[in-house]
């Protein structure tokens, strides 16, 4: 069956006309799906019952089921474990900031990139998400929380650029003026560093922010943390980042998980500063979230601040990621992993 929520408005109009339906019906259904955030065809009350039944029989309607919901007692961050139509699970996080509400979504069920400090990759990749499944994480959260989402981070489970075509379709739909109409400038896409895809994304000249999961400033160190570094050197990554910056005019962010005794020395700070200067990158320091399957530890607050100060003395724009949801399995992949372990 056709996955109706993954179609653009023009595609939906063509689809309906080909099935003998009036073209304006496509606009009504599109509005119900992407503006009113209807959870099923049954909610589309300006359609006849016969038409709603027909649509239910002929089209796949993605509507994620909330399997688990946890809300932090500390900062009201909310974590969602969603069950997909095929019984797989993905995670999303709802975060409140002064500048608006953000949702961090997943792009795949699991991940095949193998980063050593990430719980998402422990069971490998099951499959990539469809555009509708990426969209509906946001729609389901907005519906459940009763609040508008203004910022999106594609930094949950999975490697977004490993699901390239579906990612692009998701961005097209979420930024569409006839849908939620979220500004591309309010969308951040994370990657562990797939060089060819970074260049391909640059050529699309989207106004999104690209976040590179760097996590180490030397090839030797990065290979220990991230298997993808066996394929792409840091020099190749920096050339891709330079191409992205020059092509789009959009500054890149370096994500850097601080692991105590692994990548937080003075030399690490010097090397990282040199890399950031090459591409005018902003650095986002992330105190590592320990997971029981790995022995990585986070440094003390003083250690993290000292590393930040070293970067700032080198003229680098740097922030420490605000830690949210620490009491609700905040690290990506933890909630899904707990669910799978229980089963």
Protein Blocks (a to p, Z undefined) as FASTA:
>chain_A
ZZfklpcfklmmmmmmmnopafklmmmmmmmmmmnopabfklmmmbcfklmmmmmmmpcc
dddddfbdcddfklopacdddddfkopacdddddddfkbccddddfbecjfklpakbckl
mnopfbdcdfklmmmmmmmmmmmnopacfbdcdfbecjfklmmmmmmmmmmmmmpmklno
pafklpccddehiaklmmmmmmnopabdcdddfkpabfklmmmmmmklmmpcfklmmmmm
mmmmmmnopacdddddddehklmcfklmmmmmmmmmmnopacddddddddfkbccdcddf
klmmmmmmmmmmnopacdddddehklnopaghklmmmmmmmZZ
